[in-house]
Structure formats: C-alpha cells, structure tokens
C-alpha cells in the first residue's frame, strides 16, 4: 500500500477528484495549504499598494491506494492537474505499513478499498 501526497493548485481539486473516481479511487483527505516552489510567490496590488505574497494558496491531498492502483492514480492526478505553468504542484509517494478501518476492524488492502 502507498500514501500519495499531492500539493496542487486549488483549481485542480474538481478535475483531480473526477479523474481519481474514474480509476476507482474514492477516498481522500484534503487540506488547505500554502506554499511556494520555483515561483517563490508573486506581487499583488492591494489598496494601491504592492504586496509580495510569499506563500500561495494550494491544496494538499492524501490518498492511500493499493499497489495495483498506484500507477493509475498517479497518472490521473498528473493529467488532471497539469496546466503546463509553474506552480502546478508536486506529488510524492511513501510506503504505508498498515491500514485499519476503524468501523469494521479490517486491516491491510481491504481497509483501503
């Protein structure tokens, strides 16, 4: 089992959620996040004053998938979130040692699906 963490543009949430549903991934946790990568923020005008915004609004998704669904989920996220512009986001994958479904006590891959 793997944990996919994706930090993406806020506008990518709808398309990514739909793309993941198409490949059979329904469960996810979403957080509001702020950050920057290569673009290191931007300058905005607020009440006629130039203000540097260092941390841009993002979303962070956490998705636990079985090893069999990993490649399909990664492809779905990338294709749905990609605009080709700086700031599209990052995805990383980590191993998950154990998953327990609290309601039923199921463990392992059956607790993920």
C-alpha positions as CSV (number, residue, x, y, z in Angstrom):
1,X,0.0,0.0,0.0
2,X,1.1,3.5,-0.7
3,X,0.3,7.0,0.5
4,X,0.1,9.6,-2.3
5,X,0.6,13.2,-1.2
6,X,-0.1,15.8,-3.8
7,X,0.2,19.5,-3.3
8,X,-1.7,21.2,-6.2
9,X,-3.3,24.4,-7.4
10,X,-6.7,24.9,-5.7
11,X,-8.4,24.9,-9.1
12,X,-7.2,21.3,-9.6
13,X,-9.4,19.8,-6.9
14,X,-12.5,19.2,-9.0
15,X,-10.7,17.7,-12.0
16,X,-8.5,15.5,-9.8
17,X,-11.4,14.2,-7.8
18,X,-13.2,13.3,-11.0
19,X,-10.1,11.7,-12.6
20,X,-9.5,9.6,-9.4
21,X,-13.1,8.4,-9.3
22,X,-12.8,7.2,-12.9
23,X,-9.9,4.9,-11.9
24,X,-11.7,3.6,-8.9
25,X,-10.1,5.8,-6.1
26,X,-12.8,7.4,-4.0
27,X,-11.2,8.0,-0.5
28,X,-9.0,11.0,0.0
29,X,-8.2,13.6,2.6
30,X,-7.9,17.3,1.6
31,X,-6.2,20.1,3.4
32,X,-5.9,23.8,2.6
33,X,-2.2,24.6,2.3
34,X,0.1,27.5,1.5
35,X,3.5,27.3,-0.1
36,X,5.7,28.0,-3.0
37,X,8.3,26.3,-5.1
38,X,10.1,27.6,-8.1
39,X,7.8,30.6,-8.5
40,X,8.6,31.9,-4.9
41,X,5.4,33.9,-4.6
42,X,4.0,36.8,-6.5
43,X,3.4,40.5,-6.2
44,X,-0.2,41.7,-5.9
45,X,-1.7,45.2,-5.6
46,X,-3.9,45.7,-2.6
47,X,-5.4,49.1,-1.9
48,X,-2.9,50.7,-4.3
49,X,0.0,49.1,-2.5
50,X,2.2,46.5,-4.0
51,X,2.3,43.5,-1.6
52,X,4.6,40.4,-2.1
53,X,2.7,37.2,-1.4
54,X,5.4,34.7,-0.4
55,X,3.1,31.7,0.1
56,X,0.4,30.9,-2.4
57,X,-2.8,29.0,-1.7
58,X,-2.7,25.3,-2.5
59,X,-4.5,22.1,-1.6
60,X,-2.8,19.0,-0.2
61,X,-4.4,15.7,-0.9
62,X,-3.6,12.4,0.9
63,X,-4.7,9.2,-0.8
64,X,-4.0,5.7,0.3
65,X,-4.1,3.2,-2.5
66,X,-3.2,-0.4,-3.1
67,X,0.0,-1.1,-5.0
68,X,-2.1,-2.2,-8.0
69,X,-3.9,1.2,-8.3
70,X,-0.8,3.3,-7.7
71,X,0.2,3.9,-11.3
72,X,-3.4,4.7,-12.4
73,X,-3.9,7.1,-9.5
74,X,-0.6,8.9,-10.2
75,X,-1.4,9.3,-13.9
76,X,-4.9,10.5,-13.2
77,X,-3.6,13.2,-10.8
78,X,-0.9,14.4,-13.2
79,X,-3.2,14.6,-16.2
80,X,-6.0,16.3,-14.3
81,X,-3.8,18.9,-12.5
82,X,-1.3,19.7,-15.3
83,X,-1.7,23.2,-16.8
84,X,1.9,23.5,-18.0
85,X,2.6,26.5,-15.9
86,X,4.9,27.0,-12.9
87,X,3.1,26.1,-9.7
88,X,1.2,23.1,-10.9
89,X,2.4,21.2,-7.9
90,X,4.3,18.2,-6.6
91,X,3.4,14.6,-5.9
92,X,5.3,12.1,-3.7
93,X,4.7,8.5,-2.7
94,X,5.5,6.8,0.6
95,X,5.1,3.3,1.8
96,X,2.2,2.5,4.2
97,X,2.9,-0.2,6.7
98,X,-0.6,-0.8,7.9
99,X,-4.2,0.5,7.4
100,X,-7.0,-0.2,9.8
101,X,-10.7,0.6,9.1
102,X,-11.9,1.8,12.5
103,X,-15.6,0.9,11.9
104,X,-15.0,-2.8,11.0
105,X,-11.5,-3.6,12.2
106,X,-10.4,-4.6,8.7
107,X,-6.7,-4.3,8.1
108,X,-4.5,-4.2,5.1
109,X,-5.6,-3.7,1.5
110,X,-9.3,-4.5,2.2
111,X,-9.3,-1.5,4.6
112,X,-8.2,0.8,1.8
113,X,-10.9,-0.1,-0.7
